[in-house]
Amino acid sequence: MFYVVSYDISDDRLRNQVSKALAALGTRVQKSVFELDLPLDRISQVIATVATIIEETDSLRCYRICERCLADSRLFDQTPLSLDKDYYYA
């Protein structure tokens, strides 16, 4: 499944921890936005792990995008959608 994960974390140290965790699994497309292509059980683990890192006042959002919706997506920048599964499971 394809996911877009975004966060708003005020503490630099915690933000760096979350960023590193997400970067290990997907592609950063903006400073606090990542694209991940992971199985449902794996994304649940990622969210649970990140939830233990962030503070109550921080924000974490995860949007699942179905294949049909993904095919209808439009990009207005030079970065392609990160759909290389070998990259995520290597």
Contacts in CASP RR format, 6 or more apart in sequence:
PFRMAT RR
TARGET T0000
AUTHOR 0000-0000-0000
METHOD contacts of the structure
MODEL  1
MFYVVSYDISDDRLRNQVSKALAALGTRVQKSVFELDLPLDRISQVIATV
ATIIEETDSLRCYRICERCLADSRLFDQTPLSLDKDYYYA
1 37 0 8 1.000
1 38 0 8 1.000
1 39 0 8 1.000
1 40 0 8 1.000
1 43 0 8 1.000
1 64 0 8 1.000
2 35 0 8 1.000
2 36 0 8 1.000
2 37 0 8 1.000
2 64 0 8 1.000
2 65 0 8 1.000
2 66 0 8 1.000
2 67 0 8 1.000
2 70 0 8 1.000
2 81 0 8 1.000
2 83 0 8 1.000
3 35 0 8 1.000
3 36 0 8 1.000
3 37 0 8 1.000
3 38 0 8 1.000
3 43 0 8 1.000
3 62 0 8 1.000
3 63 0 8 1.000
3 64 0 8 1.000
3 65 0 8 1.000
4 33 0 8 1.000
4 34 0 8 1.000
4 35 0 8 1.000
4 36 0 8 1.000
4 62 0 8 1.000
4 63 0 8 1.000
4 65 0 8 1.000
5 22 0 8 1.000
5 33 0 8 1.000
5 34 0 8 1.000
5 35 0 8 1.000
5 36 0 8 1.000
5 46 0 8 1.000
5 60 0 8 1.000
5 61 0 8 1.000
5 62 0 8 1.000
5 63 0 8 1.000
6 32 0 8 1.000
6 33 0 8 1.000
6 34 0 8 1.000
6 59 0 8 1.000
6 60 0 8 1.000
6 61 0 8 1.000
7 15 0 8 1.000
7 18 0 8 1.000
7 32 0 8 1.000
7 50 0 8 1.000
7 54 0 8 1.000
7 58 0 8 1.000
7 59 0 8 1.000
7 60 0 8 1.000
7 61 0 8 1.000
8 32 0 8 1.000
8 58 0 8 1.000
8 59 0 8 1.000
9 15 0 8 1.000
9 18 0 8 1.000
9 32 0 8 1.000
9 54 0 8 1.000
9 55 0 8 1.000
9 58 0 8 1.000
9 59 0 8 1.000
9 60 0 8 1.000
10 55 0 8 1.000
10 57 0 8 1.000
10 58 0 8 1.000
11 55 0 8 1.000
11 58 0 8 1.000
14 53 0 8 1.000
14 54 0 8 1.000
14 55 0 8 1.000
14 58 0 8 1.000
15 32 0 8 1.000
17 53 0 8 1.000
18 50 0 8 1.000
18 53 0 8 1.000
18 54 0 8 1.000
18 60 0 8 1.000
19 28 0 8 1.000
19 32 0 8 1.000
21 46 0 8 1.000
21 49 0 8 1.000
21 50 0 8 1.000
21 53 0 8 1.000
22 28 0 8 1.000
22 34 0 8 1.000
22 36 0 8 1.000
22 46 0 8 1.000
22 50 0 8 1.000
23 34 0 8 1.000
25 34 0 8 1.000
25 36 0 8 1.000
25 38 0 8 1.000
25 42 0 8 1.000
25 46 0 8 1.000
25 88 0 8 1.000
26 34 0 8 1.000
26 35 0 8 1.000
26 36 0 8 1.000
26 37 0 8 1.000
26 82 0 8 1.000
26 87 0 8 1.000
26 88 0 8 1.000
27 34 0 8 1.000
27 35 0 8 1.000
27 36 0 8 1.000
27 79 0 8 1.000
27 82 0 8 1.000
27 87 0 8 1.000
28 34 0 8 1.000
29 35 0 8 1.000
29 79 0 8 1.000
29 82 0 8 1.000
35 81 0 8 1.000
35 82 0 8 1.000
36 43 0 8 1.000
36 46 0 8 1.000
36 88 0 8 1.000
37 82 0 8 1.000
37 83 0 8 1.000
37 85 0 8 1.000
37 88 0 8 1.000
38 46 0 8 1.000
38 88 0 8 1.000
43 62 0 8 1.000
43 64 0 8 1.000
47 60 0 8 1.000
47 62 0 8 1.000
50 60 0 8 1.000
51 60 0 8 1.000
54 60 0 8 1.000
65 73 0 8 1.000
70 81 0 8 1.000
73 81 0 8 1.000
75 81 0 8 1.000
END
